[in-house]
Amino acid sequence: MRGEERQNGKWAPWWIYVPVILGSNYVKQYLVQDLPVVVNAAFTLVLVGALFLIITVVYRRVTRVDR
């Protein structure tokens, strides 16, 4: 597959990011539903950025150990 050929270990596969980000956003939305839209959007941006960074760091450490 082309996607797997281009995978160089720098980024985790998309199917790892999507469920984690969607699931955490669903929980976040339940917890902060009464806050203004601007605050909710700021929480979302920070949450997605942090999760993207955490997933990438963990994936790089795990794949480096396996090599």
Secondary structure, DSSP 4 states (H G I P E B T S, - for coil): -HHHHH--SSS--HHHHHHHHHHHHHHHHHHSTTS-HHHHHHHHHHHHHHHHHHHHHHHHHHHHHH-
